[in-house]
Amino acid sequence: MQSDNYGFEKIAHRGASGEAPENTIPAIALAVQKYKVDRVEIDLRLTREGVPVVIHDATLERTTDGEGKIQQYSLAELKKWDAGFWFDPEGKKEFPYRAKGVTIPTL
């Protein structure tokens, strides 16, 4: 475990969520590779069949192009939604991760 000179650990909340869609592989990878964090905090929900997936909200609307509750879908169904759909880091309506294959990760 790394820490800075003062004994503090660097923890990324939902990955590098200011630069990539929160709780996605790109956000986690950026946090580890670019920011050299010690830990990444993620959020988990269960699919209909009880598979843990990495997503904060109980519903799909805020972070994907899907609708409804996570628990009502199977993993295969959830993997169809675009987890980069709404991500717009600079508020310019440019959506750099939209349609780039970013999906809801599994644990």
Secondary structure, DSSP 8 states (H G I E B T S, - for coil): ----TTS---EEETTTTTTS-TTSHHHHHHHHHTT--SEEE--EEE-TT--EEE-SSSBSTTTSS--SBGGGS-HHHHTTS-TTTT--TTSSS--TTTTS-----B-
